[in-house]
């Protein structure tokens, strides 16, 4: 008896790749060059921008020249940099930043113009207590040396700013080798 085991997860991924591959090319020009569907190209570029995805492998899987795919990615990144509005102030270049205790910014249109002030008579003399500086007011510095020789100095930064920089640096793609 012949038994067949079907891995539905792998099968779904393969059909999605085949579907995208079949949607990429919409026609051919007289000189033999292919015409590509913009939506399928955008989908392929977004697939390539995910962490850990090899652009060369994605190009081979979708029957596209890796240099062409790199041009599409560059064009997509330039287009996203040229847009004046950012989708969320806590998302930078597609990387979400987790800042502990960060408050969400409110657009000026949503902010109240006037805030009511209520005063009361106080019999207690106003004495300002001396408090130690809050941890968020600490000033720190950071020096980073990357494996490719690039050095990065950040002086006089708050803990939140350093946390943001460290999160971004931690999400950068790195080379498998540190040899030159």
PENORBEL-V434171 format. One record per pair of residues at least 12 apart in sequence whose ideal C-beta (glycine too) atoms are under 10 Angstrom apart, sorted by the first residue. I is the first residue (numbers start at 1). J is the second residue. D is the distance in whole Angstrom. If there is no record, write none. Layout:
BEGIN
I_J_D + I_J_D
END
This chain:
BEGIN
14_61_10 + 16_43_10 + 16_47_9 + 17_44_10 + 17_47_9 + 17_58_9 + 17_61_6 + 17_62_7 + 18_61_9 + 18_62_10 + 19_40_9 + 19_43_10 + 20_37_10 + 20_40_6 + 20_41_10 + 20_43_6 + 20_44_6 + 20_47_8 + 20_58_10 + 20_61_9 + 20_62_6 + 21_40_9 + 21_44_9 + 21_61_7 + 21_62_5 + 21_63_6 + 21_64_9 + 22_40_9 + 22_62_10 + 22_63_10 + 23_36_9 + 23_37_6 + 23_39_8 + 23_40_4 + 23_41_10 + 23_43_8 + 23_44_10 + 23_62_10 + 24_36_6 + 24_37_6 + 24_39_10 + 24_40_5 + 24_41_7 + 24_43_9 + 24_44_7 + 24_62_6 + 24_63_8 + 24_64_7 + 25_37_8 + 25_40_9 + 25_62_10 + 25_63_8 + 25_64_9 + 26_38_9 + 26_40_8 + 34_63_9 + 34_64_9 + 34_65_10 + 34_68_9 + 36_64_8 + 36_68_9 + 36_72_8 + 38_72_10 + 40_62_9 + 41_62_10 + 41_64_9 + 41_68_10 + 41_69_9 + 41_72_6 + 41_73_10 + 41_75_9 + 41_76_9 + 42_72_8 + 42_76_7 + 42_79_10 + 44_58_7 + 44_59_9 + 44_61_10 + 44_62_6 + 44_64_7 + 44_69_7 + 44_72_7 + 44_73_9 + 44_76_10 + 45_58_9 + 45_69_8 + 45_72_5 + 45_73_5 + 45_74_10 + 45_75_8 + 45_76_5 + 45_77_9 + 46_73_10 + 46_76_8 + 46_94_9 + 47_61_10 + 47_62_9 + 48_62_10 + 48_69_7 + 48_70_9 + 48_72_8 + 48_73_6 + 48_76_9 + 49_73_7 + 49_76_8 + 49_77_8 + 49_80_10 + 49_93_10 + 49_94_7 + 50_94_10 + 51_94_10 + 51_95_10 + 51_171_7 + 51_172_10 + 51_173_7 + 52_173_8 + 53_173_10 + 54_66_10 + 55_67_10 + 55_69_6 + 55_70_6 + 55_73_7 + 56_69_9 + 56_70_9 + 58_73_10 + 59_72_10 + 77_93_9 + 77_94_9 + 80_93_8 + 80_94_8 + 81_93_8 + 88_104_9 + 88_105_10 + 89_102_9 + 89_104_8 + 89_105_5 + 89_107_10 + 90_102_7 + 90_104_8 + 90_105_9 + 90_164_9 + 92_164_8 + 92_167_10 + 92_168_7 + 93_168_8 + 93_171_10 + 94_171_10 + 95_164_10 + 95_167_7 + 95_168_6 + 95_170_10 + 95_171_5 + 95_172_9 + 96_167_9 + 96_171_10 + 97_160_10 + 97_163_8 + 97_164_5 + 97_165_10 + 97_167_6 + 97_168_7 + 97_171_10 + 98_163_8 + 98_164_9 + 98_167_7 + 99_159_9 + 99_160_5 + 99_161_9 + 99_163_6 + 99_164_6 + 99_167_9 + 100_136_10 + 100_159_9 + 100_160_8 + 100_163_7 + 101_136_8 + 101_159_10 + 101_160_8 + 102_160_7 + 102_163_9 + 102_164_9 + 135_158_9 + 135_159_6 + 136_158_6 + 136_159_6 + 136_160_7 + 137_158_8 + 137_159_9 + 138_157_10 + 138_158_7 + 138_159_6 + 138_162_10 + 139_155_8 + 139_156_5 + 139_157_7 + 139_158_7 + 139_159_9 + 140_154_9 + 140_155_9 + 140_156_8 + 140_157_6 + 140_158_7 + 140_159_7 + 140_161_9 + 140_162_6 + 141_153_7 + 141_154_6 + 141_155_4 + 141_156_7 + 141_157_7 + 141_162_9 + 142_154_4 + 142_155_8 + 142_157_7 + 142_161_9 + 142_162_6 + 142_165_7 + 142_166_8 + 142_169_9 + 143_155_9 + 144_165_8 + 144_166_9 + 144_169_7 + 146_169_8 + 146_172_9 + 146_174_9 + 146_175_10 + 146_178_10 + 147_174_7 + 147_175_7 + 147_177_9 + 147_178_5 + 147_179_9 + 147_180_9 + 148_174_9 + 148_175_8 + 148_178_9 + 148_180_8 + 149_180_8 + 152_165_8 + 152_169_8
END
